Amino acid sequence: MNRRGFLAVLVAGWICPTLAHSPYRQWGVFRRRFLIIQTSRDDLEGDRLGEALVAELNARVPEANAMNGRSPDAGRVAELLMSGQTMLAVFSQDFALNLVQSGSVSLRVLARRSRHLLCTSETLPAEHAYRISAALAERSARPALPPPLAMHAGAAAYHDGREIPTQ
């Protein structure tokens, strides 16, 4: 092998692994330290709701360290939620319905505000869903959701007046 070929292979071997990692190496630590509510820039009403939910959570549960994360569009928010890169997302009810009906994702709802939903994936522990629902709402009847949308088990337990579920 000639020297240029060797250097090209060496440089490629050095660059490729760095492309596979997040530029922010502490992303996992960041996600554990802050409760991120992901919104999209193309839904201004949903973005404002996300900011209001963050303020509400921080006022009632300061240790949650809630913050708003913004993505360019709702499709990207759905990708982040389903890949486990974020745990909470605000979607319009219509967008959430389309996602669930497409069969590619399984969303669970934590709260409903007007025509927007605070959604999560099924992997969110029931205890966390219960505590988030408790912080965002006074005890009330379970919000009405059109099928096939469903409440998260922890949020449903809160709204039904049951004890905090443990796993």
Buried (B, 14 or more C-beta within 10 A) or exposed (E): EEEEEEEEEEEEEEEEEEEEEEEEEEEEEEBEEEBBBBBBBBBEBBBBBBBBBBEBBBEEBEEBBBBBBBBEEBEBBBBBBBEEBBBBBBBBBEBBBEBBEEEEBEBBBBBBBEEBBBBBBEEBBBBBBBBBBBBBBEEEEBBEBEEEBBBBBBBBBBBEEEEBBEE
